[in-house]
Amino acid sequence: QITNGTLDVKTLMKTWILHKGFPLVTVVRQGKNISVQQEKFLYHMETENWTSDASYLWHIPLTYITSSCNFMHCTNAYLLDQKSGM
């Protein structure tokens, strides 16, 4: 009800519950353009526990505010469900 059907919470939560570890999200700003990228965060890699980063994609809800904010509706939302986006 909270997402008004715009977000599949069950699918989103599966990526957080079934994957080991956490995503590292990198945000790059080039002028007015923003790009985001996710990868599996590894502090210490043990080869026997390593799996391909391609199999680890989280559904990451991101919120942001732009300079064109009118203070009435400031927050924008984006779902990062691929390796990179925006």
C-alpha positions in Angstrom: 0.0 0.0 0.0 2.8 2.4 0.8 4.4 2.1 -2.6 1.0 2.4 -4.4 2.0 -0.6 -6.5 5.0 1.1 -8.0 7.5 -1.2 -6.3 7.5 -5.0 -6.0 8.7 -5.2 -2.3 8.8 -9.0 -2.4 11.3 -9.0 -5.3 13.3 -6.2 -3.8 13.6 -7.9 -0.4 14.7 -11.2 -2.0 17.9 -9.6 -3.2 18.7 -8.3 0.3 17.8 -11.5 2.1 19.2 -14.2 -0.3 22.6 -12.5 -1.2 25.5 -12.7 1.2 27.1 -9.3 2.0 26.3 -5.8 0.9 26.3 -3.7 -2.3 28.8 -0.9 -2.7 27.1 1.9 -4.6 29.3 4.4 -6.4 27.8 7.8 -7.5 29.5 9.9 -10.1 28.5 13.4 -11.0 29.5 14.9 -14.4 28.0 18.3 -14.7 24.3 17.9 -14.4 24.4 14.2 -15.1 24.5 11.6 -12.3 25.4 7.9 -12.8 25.3 5.2 -10.2 26.9 1.7 -10.2 26.6 -1.2 -7.8 29.1 -4.0 -7.1 29.5 -6.5 -4.3 31.4 -5.1 -1.4 34.4 -7.2 -0.5 36.5 -6.3 2.5 38.5 -9.5 2.5 38.1 -11.9 -0.4 38.4 -15.6 0.3 38.6 -17.5 -3.0 36.5 -20.4 -1.7 33.7 -18.1 -0.9 33.9 -15.8 -3.9 31.2 -15.8 -6.6 30.9 -13.7 -9.7 29.7 -10.1 -9.2 27.3 -10.6 -12.1 25.2 -12.9 -9.9 25.0 -10.3 -7.2 22.6 -7.5 -8.2 20.5 -5.9 -5.5 17.4 -3.9 -5.9 18.5 -0.7 -4.3 15.9 2.1 -3.7 17.6 5.5 -4.0 16.2 8.9 -3.1 17.7 12.2 -4.1 17.0 15.9 -4.1 17.8 18.3 -7.0 18.5 22.0 -7.0 15.2 22.6 -8.7 13.4 21.6 -5.5 10.4 23.7 -4.6 10.4 22.4 -1.0 6.9 21.0 -1.5 7.9 17.9 -3.4 11.7 17.6 -3.0 12.4 14.0 -2.9 12.8 11.9 -6.1 13.1 8.1 -6.2 15.0 5.7 -8.4 15.3 1.9 -8.2 18.8 0.7 -9.1 18.1 -2.9 -10.1 20.9 -3.3 -12.7 24.7 -3.0 -12.6 24.5 0.7 -13.4 21.9 3.4 -14.2 20.5 6.9 -14.2 
